[in-house]
Amino acid sequence: MILTFQPFVGAIAAGRCAVIKPSEAVPHFSKLLAEVVPKYIDASAYHVVNGAVPETTKILELQWDHIFYTGNGRIARIVASAAAKHLTPCSLELGDKSPAVVDASYDMEVAAKRILWGKYNNVGQAREQVGGAFQGKRDPTRRRIEPVTVKGVDENDSLLEEEIFGPILPVIAVDSLDEAIDFINARPHPLVLYAFTEDPAVKERLVNETQSGGIAFNDTFQHLAVGELPFLGIGESGYGYQFMRYSFDAFTHLRSSVDIPKSEEPNLSLRYPPYKPEAYQLLP
């Protein structure tokens, strides 16, 4: 819901008409949107379009002032290619992996609690997708799995390939900060880089030697609680900005204008031919 309404509120605040195309993977929520939006918001300005690939394809054939997409990189490339045909600007919030680096000198109990809270918040649906085998109790009939922490994960493990939309936390051991930075830089730029450290030198190195949409020290998700901060990715994790004022800015155009009064004509007369000697004196 947040991922849908955050940019939508920005569009409304900017005075834009807007269309919401929810994912076909969440049919109950999509159905609710189609019922609620026209009930409470001007249906002549705001619409919800449900459907799958055919409906999305048709929407992307149209010319828009701005397209905001949240999802994966594969679909984002389709969206961006369609937008490019009309030179339509886009905001892409793509996510991918968001690593958490824990300094060996940091309080491990605090780091563990804060990372686990962030990872398993919203049943683990925080910018990741399932891949690979895991151990833990499962209840397929109720579609439930226990929170799982997977230790000793190899850097080529399938758990590290795509997002994990579930309560599964891979843990990778590194021997140094250099190794951690190399591991991060060897992969697509994350939406957020988390780091648990009180060492200013470690913080400085992570800021200067890595790239990510944002960086949060010593907690998870709290950067989303600061309305004055922009939120979006870089590279494979997206581009553009959103959240509060930044969502408004995404759907507006900073249009410059100038109005020169006639009273300025005496000061402008020197620019017209035939040029007098005093006009040449103004040349640098």
HELIX and SHEET records of a PDB file:
HELIX    1   1 ILE A    2  ALA A   13  1                                  12    
HELIX    2   2 PRO A   27  TYR A   40  1                                  14    
HELIX    3   3 VAL A   53  GLU A   61  1                                   9    
HELIX    4   4 GLY A   73  ALA A   84  1                                  12    
HELIX    5   5 MET A  108  TYR A  120  1                                  13    
HELIX    6   6 ASN A  121  GLY A  124  5                                   4    
HELIX    7   7 SER A  158  LEU A  160  5                                   3    
HELIX    8   8 LEU A  177  ASN A  185  1                                   9    
HELIX    9   9 PRO A  200  GLU A  209  1                                  10    
HELIX   10  10 GLN A  222  ALA A  225  5                                   4    
HELIX   11  11 GLY A  235  SER A  237  5                                   3    
HELIX   12  12 ARG A  245  ALA A  250  1                                   6    
HELIX   13  13 LYS A  262  GLU A  264  5                                   3    
HELIX   14  14 GLU A  265  LEU A  268  1                                   4    
HELIX   15  15 SER A  269  ARG A  271  5                                   3    
HELIX   16  16 PRO A  277  GLN A  281  1                                   5    
SHEET    1   A 2 ALA A  18  ILE A  20  0                                        
SHEET    2   A 2 TYR A  46  VAL A  48  1                                        
SHEET    1   B 3 ILE A  67  THR A  70  0                                        
SHEET    2   B 3 CYS A  90  GLU A  93  1                                        
SHEET    3   B 3 GLY A 238  TYR A 239 -1                                        
SHEET    1   C 3 ALA A 100  VAL A 102  0                                        
SHEET    2   C 3 VAL A 192  PHE A 196  1                                        
SHEET    3   C 3 GLY A 214  PHE A 217  1                                        
SHEET    1   D 2 ARG A 138  ASP A 139  0                                        
SHEET    2   D 2 ARG A 144  ILE A 145 -1                                        
SHEET    1   E 2 VAL A 148  VAL A 150  0                                        
SHEET    2   E 2 ILE A 168  PRO A 170  1                                        
END                                                                             
